[in-house]
Amino acid sequence: MTEALVGFAALLLLSFMRVPIAFAMAVVGGLGMLWVASASAAFANIGQTAFDAAVNYELSVMPLFVLMGNFITRARLSDELYAASYAFLGHRRGGLAMATVVACGGFGAVCGSSLATAATMSKVAMPSMRRYGYDDGLAAGSVAAGGTLGILIPPSVLLVLYGIMTQTSIGKLFAAGIAPGIVGICFYLLAVQSVIALWPQLGPPGERSNWASRLAALRGVWGVLLLFGIVMGGIYGGVFTPTEAAGIGAAGAFLFFLGRKQTLAELLHHLAVVSVAGVILMGALLLLRLLTGGAVGTSLAAAVFTVVLALVSLGLLRRHAGSGENVLARLSGASAMLAVQLAAILVLLAVLAGISRGTTGAVQFIGSNGPFAVLSLLFCALAGKLTYSARAWGEVYETLLESAVTVASLFTVLIGALLFANFVNYTTFPDVLLEITRTFEGSPWLVLVSILAIYIVLGCVFESLSMILLTVPIFFPVIIELAPGFGLTADEAAIWFGIVVVVVTEISLITPPVGLNVFVLRGLLPDVSTTTIFRGVTAFWIADIFRLAVIAALPIVSLWLTQFVK
């Protein structure tokens, strides 16, 4: 018990000395383990913790969602989201601030990062609000607060981490985050309305859009809806796991990013060439399966999918190019050449499988993995054609590099937090805390309020990721122990507490003195003072307190959608 308290004090001291939180947690965790155990145990803890974090398959969802968010940011979907929100809300007093909040919510649904959401929307929304004479505090405050929605509305990196740490279903956590995210948007809109009711001059109305313009603006957000539907629909429908969904989302965001750099004719041409080549390959693969007497189910399904894609692509291209042009004849040469090239790669893969596993291995590779290999090669071919056509190699490299830096910083914080958590768990602190908790079994809500108060205080010092990694291993067992007192099962309490933790963490992103979203905006808007931004977010974090009270007091808000997740 004493060792853990000394460790927390040392961690706070290092934080106030401006030591990066990841290294502060790692140092205290390593030295703490040396103190309570031995040098060999401390070094073993450091090595094993770093290794386990690096090779954990479940954690691979983090870099994939980060990559997905970065490609979405590069694709500038934020422009369409803001345009659609502005079309419906911009004519009201404070409407541009409200449109910013709604656009941030939509962008957070495919980005998953609060900092990226705030940084991106500041470039889109701030010029418009300044053009109409908005107060800098209200304008910057709406961007900073709206950006916090990115860590709650799925996909969310923090919810993924919480799910992995507590062994809670990530799919159910994502479902649980939707309603609180919508509630958060509504409370933020009320915050803007309240500010405008008191000081109307802070948010003058913009131009009114007619219904034709509004419907046209809505058509611009189809990319967000499609990507969100594929990723979340696949998870909720049980089609694929969250890790697979992250991979599909990253691949989809990559293609969407490249597709937006092409004209419609170029995009349809590349899609038609690749899909016709796919028909040739899938047909050959299906014929081979029939001749060898193998099962044709998977190959047939893949072939049907490819044929449908090719027919749709050709139909759209023919319609775009004009009925007088023989599209199929024009594409046959390019498609045949691509099919030969991909077939050569497929044969090479089969030969490599045969070298390692014998002739039977090569046949089995073509039989069992052939359809998947063909679809993967078609994806790579389409991505390569789009990248070459758009001359986007530089942007792709920058996006990958930016994602690598972000993921490296996330894993550094993760490893540091795990080292500190291992040290705390090795002491008697968790057991003492649980014993204290049992004395409050008759008033579990008092315990919850105390935990939330601790989170709000810590949020003034720590950033969101380190705060969750630091506290969840300590407070999670307490909440599970008190679950019956909240009228919940252990599984329900795990999901509900995860949402509550993320919501209270959102508050830390806009409260002084840390307020990471505030400092991100301060860097992007050098002519706006930190004091002005903190003044602008005051109404929003007050709204967050009310939202936190609603979500904590009414678990059904978080849990209702989880019943539909398989």
N, C-alpha and C positions, 0 to 999 in steps of 0.2 A: 504493500500500500504506500509506504513512504517513498520507495524508489520511483513509483509511477508519478506521484505528485512532484517529486524533484525533477523528473523528466519533463513534465508539462511546464514547469516553471522555466527550465532551461530552454525549452522550445520557444516559449513566449519571449524570453530574453534575446535569443538569437534573431527572432523575427523583428523585434524592435530595433535591433542593431543592423537591420536591412540585409541580413544573410538570406539568400534565396531559400524559399520554404522547402524545396526539395532536398537541398543539401543540409538544411537545419534538421529536418526529420531524420535523414540518413545518419548524420553525426550523432544525434541524441540516441537514436535507436541502436547504433553500433556500440557506442560507449556504454549505454545502459545495459545491453546484453553482456558486455565485458564485466560490468559491475555485479550484476545479479547471477551470472553463470561463470563463464571462463573465457579466456582468449580464444581457445579452439572453437567454442560454441558461437562466439561473436563472429569469427571469420566464416564459419560454416553457414551461419544465418545469412550473412551478406552474399556469399556466393550462390547459395541455393535459392534465395529469394530473387536475385537478379536473373538467374537462369530460368526459374519457373515462370516469371513474368514474360520473359522473351519468347518462350516456346509454348505458352498457353494458347491452344487453338481458339478458345472462346474469346480471347482478347484480340484476335485478328479482326473482329468486327469494328474495332476502333479506327484503325488506319483506313479501312474501306469506307466507313461513313465520313471520315474526314476528307478523303479523296472525293467522294461524291459531292460533299458540300463545296469543295474548292472548284470543281468543274461547273457546278451550278452557278457559283459566283462569277466565274469567267464567262459563262454563257449570258450573263446580264439579264436573267429572268426577273431580277428585281425591278427593272424598268416597266415591264408589263404588269407586274403585280401592283406597283404604285399607280400606274395609269388607270387600272381597273378600279382601285380603291378611290382614286381622285374623282373618277367619273360619277360615282355614286354619292360621295361625301364632300367633295371639294367646295360646293357652293354654300355650305353651312359656315357659320362662325366657328372657328376652330376646326373646320372640316379637313384642312390639310394635315393637321396634327393627328386627327382621327384616322385619316387615310394612311398615314405613316404607320400607326399602330397596327391596323389591319394588314397592311402590306408586310410588316415585320412578322406577323403571325403566319402569313402564307409562306414567306421565305424560310422561316424557321422550320416549317413542315418538311422541307427538302434539304435543309442545310445542317441543322443540328448543333450549330455553334452560336452562342450568344455574341461573342466578340466579332465573328465574321458577319453576323446579321447586322449588328450596329454599325460596323465599318462600311458595309456595302450600302445600307439604306441611307447613311449620312450623305453619301455622294449623290444619291438619287433625290432625296426629299429636301435636304437643306436648301439647295438653290431655289426650288419652287416656293418654299415658305418665306425665304428672304425676299423673293421678288414681290410677294404680296404683303410685305411689311409685318411679318410675324415677329414677335419677341424672340430674341435668341435663346432665352431660357426655356420658353415653352417648346420651341422648335427642337433644340438639342435634347431637352428632357424627354420628348416623345420618342426620339430616335434611341436614346440610351435605354429607356424603359421598355420600348417595344423590342429591342434586341434581346432582353432577358427571356423572351418567349421561346427563343431558339433552343434552350436547354430543357424545356418541358414538352413542347409539342413534338411528337415522334417524327423521325428518329432522333434520339437524344443520346449523346455520348455518356452523360452522367447517369442516365437510367440504365444504360448498358453496364457501366461499372458497378452500379448498385446491385443490379441483378446478378452479376458474376460474384460479387463479394458475399451476397446473402443467399446465393443459390435460389433466386426467385425467377420465375418465368419472365424472360425479357419481352416476349410477345404480349403477355398480360400487362406488364408495366407500360408498354407502348400504348395499349388500349386504354389503360387507366389515365394516361396523360392527356388524352384528347379533350375530355370534358373540362378538366381544370384549366387547360390552355384556352378554351373558348370562354370560360368564366373570367380568366385573366384579361382577355381582350375586352370583354364587356366592362369590367371594372376600370380598365384604363380609359375606355371611352367616356365612362362616367367622370373620371378624374379630369379629362379635358373639358367636359361640359361644365363641371363645377368651377374650374379656373376661369372659363369664358363668362360664366354667369356673374362672377365677382369682378372680373376685369375684361370687359368685351373688347377693348382696344388691343389686347395681346394677340388675338387671332382673327383678323379680318376675313370675310368670306372670299372665295375664289369665283371662277366663272362656272355657270351652270351648264351641264352637258345634257343634250337631248337623249331620248331613249335609243336612237340609232347609234349614237356615239358610245353609249353605255354598253350596248350589246356587242359592238365592235371591240371595245376594250376587253370585255369578258372572253372573247375568242382568243385573245392574246395570252391567256393564262393556261391554255390547254396542256402545255408542257409540264407545268407544275402538277396539275391534276393527274396527268397520265403517269408521271414518275411516282408520285405519292401513292396512286392507286395500285401500281404494280408492286411496289415494295411492301406497303402496309397490307394490301389485299392478299398478297402471297403469304405473309406471316399469319394474318388472322384466319385465312382459309386453310392453314396447315399444308400449303403447297411446298414451302421451303422454310428452313430455319432462319433465325435472325442473321446468322453469319452468312448464309447463302443469299439472303435478301440484301445484305450490305454489298456483296459482290455484284449482284444483279443491278442494284441501284447505282454503284460506281460505274459499271459498264454502260448503263443507260444514260447516265449523266455525261459520260465521255462522248458517246455518240451524239447526244443532244447538243453538246458544246460544239462538236465539229460540224453537225448539220446546220447550225445557225450561221456558219461562215460560208455556206454554199447558196447559190441560187437554187430555186425549185427545180429547174431543169437539170442542173448538175447533180443534185441530191437524188432525184429519181433515176438518172442515168446510172450512177454508181450502185444504187440499190438494185436496179434491174439486172445489171451485169453480174453482181454477186449472187442474186437469187436464182438466175438462170443457170449459173455455174453450179449452184447447190442442187438444182433439179437433176442435172447431169450426174453429179456425184452420188446423190441419194438413190437415183435410179440404178446406177451401176452397183451400189452397195446392196440394194434390195434384190437385184438379179443374182448377185453372188450368194446371198443368203438362201435364195430359193434353190440354186443349183447344188449347194452343199447340204441341203436338207435342214438348215438351222431354223430356229424360231424367227418369225418376221415381225413380231409385234412392235418392238421398239423402232426397228428400221422403217416399218410401214408408217408409224405415227410421225416420225421425223420427216419422211418423204412427203407425206400429205401436207404437213406444215410448210415445208419448203415450196411445194407446188402452189399452195394458196398464196404464199408471200410473193412468189414470182408472178402469178397471174394479176394480183393486185398492183404490183409495181409496174408491170407492163401496161396494164390498163390505164393507170394514172399517167405514165409517161406518154402513151399514145394520145391520150386526151390533151395533155399539155403541148405535145409536139405538133398535133394536127393529124387529122385522119388520113391525109394524103401521103404520109410518110410510113414506110415499112419499118417499124421499130424493131421487130424481131430480127429481120435480116441485118440491120445495122449493128445489133448487139451480139449476133451469133459468134462472130470471130473473136471478140473480146472475151465473151463468156467461155467459149471453148478453150481459149488459151489459159484463162484463169483456172478452169476445171483441170486441165493437164498439170498445171503447176501445183495445185493443191493436192491432186492425186499423187504426184511424186512425193510430196511431203508426207502424205498418209502412208505410202509404201515404205518410206524411210523409217517412219515411226514403227511400222510393223516389223521391219527388219531388225531394228534395235530391240524390239520386244522378243524377236526370235533369237537374237544373240544371247540375251540374258535367260530366256526360258525355253529355248528350243523351237523347233518348227511348230509344235502344238501351241506354243505361246503366241507366235505370230498370227496363227489362225484365230485363236481366241481373242486377240486384240482387235482384229478386224470385225469379228462377230459380236463381241460384247461392248467394245468401246468405239466401234466405228461411227455410229450416228452422232455420239457426243463429240468425237474428234472432228467430224466434218463440220458440225455446227460451230465448234470453237474456231476452226480454220476460216470459216466464212465470216465470223465476227472479226477476226484479225485482218482478213482481207478488206472488209468494208472500212474498218478503222484506218488501215494503212492508206487506202485510196482517198478517204476523206481528208486525212491529215496532209497527204501529199498535195492534193488539189487545193486545199486552203492555205498551204504553206504555213502550217500552224505548229511546226516542230518546236519553235522557240517557246510558244505559250504552253505547250504540253510539258516541255522540260521544266519551265518555271513552276507550273502547277504541281508536278511531281516533287520538285525540290521543296516547295512551300509545304506540301503535305508531309514530307519526311521530317522537316524541321518541327512542325506541329506535333507529330506523333512522337518524336524523340523527346520533346519537352513533356508531353503527357506521361510517357513511360518513366521519365526521370522522377517526376512527382509521384507516380504510382509506386515505384520501387522504394523511394524514401519513406512514403507513408506505410508501406508494408513492413519495412524494417522497424519503424517506430511502433506499429501495431503489434508486431511479434514481441517486442520488448515489454510493452504494457501487458499483453496477455500472459507473459511469463511470470509477471508479478501476481500478487493476490488481489490487485485492484478490481478486475472483473467480478470475482467471487464476492468481494465486499460490497460492490455496487448492487449485485443481485440480491444479497441479503438485505440491504437497505430497501431495495425495491419491494420486497415481500412485506415489509412493514406498512407499505402504502397500497396494498391490494384493495383496500376499501375505497380509495380515492385515486384511481389511475389517471384521471384527467389532470390532477395536480402535478403528477409526475410528467405528463406530456407538456403541460404549460412550462414547467421548469426546464425541460429539454429544449423547447422552442426558444425560451429566453436565452439559454446558453448559446444556441445557434445564432441568434441575432447579435449577441455580444461578440462572438467569434467572427461573425461576418464583417465586423468593423476592422478586423486585423488580418484575417486570412482570405485568400481567394477561394472560389467555389470548389474547385477540384480537390485541393488539399484539405479543405474543411470536411468534405464528405468522406474522403479516404481516412481521415484522422478520427472522425467521430462515429461513423456507422458501426465499426466493429465493437465499440463500447456501448452505444445506445440501442442497437438492434436487439440484442438478447433481452434487454430490459422491456422493450415494447412487446416482444413475443411472450415474455413471462406474464405481462399484464393484458394480453389479448382478450381473455374472457371478460375482463372488466369493461372493455370497450364494446362488448357484444359481438366480437369478431372471432373467427377461427385464426389459427396461426398463419395460414396462407393468406387470408384476407388482410390481416394486420401487417404482414410483410409488404404487400403491394401498396396498401394505404399509407404506411409510414414512408415508403419510398417516394411517393408523390409529395407528401408533406415536407420531406427533407429537401426535395428539389425546389419546391415553392419557397421555402424559407431561405434556401441558397440564392434564389433569384433576387431576393431583397438585398443580399450582400453585394450584388453586382452594381447597385446604384446608391449605396449608403456610404458616407464618409467614415474613415479617411481613405479606405482602399478604393472601393467602387471602380472595378476594372473597366466597365463599360464607359464610365465617365472619363477615365484617363485615355481610353482609346479615342473617344471623340475629341478630347483636348489635343491629342496629337494631330488629328485630322483637321481640326478647326482652330488653328493657332490664334485667331483673332477673338475667340470666345474664351473668357476666363473660366477657370475651374469653379470658382464661386458661382458664376452665372449658371453653369450646367447643374451644379448641386441644388441651386435654388429651383431650377426647372424640374428636377426629378422629385421634389418634395411631395407634390400631390400624388405622384405615381407610387412612391413607396408607402404612403398612407393608404392608398387603395390596395396595395399588396398586403398590408396588415389585415384589412377586412377580408380579402380573399383567403388568406391563410386561416382566419377564424372560421370561415364557411367550410373550407375543405377539411379542416381538422375536426370540426363539430359534426359534419355530415359525411361520413365515409362513403355513403352511397354515391356521392358525386364522382368519386374516383373508381368505385368498384362496379358500377352498373354495366359498363361496356365489356368488362372482363368476362362476363358469362357467355359472350358470343365467340370467344377465342378458343380454338380447338387446341 
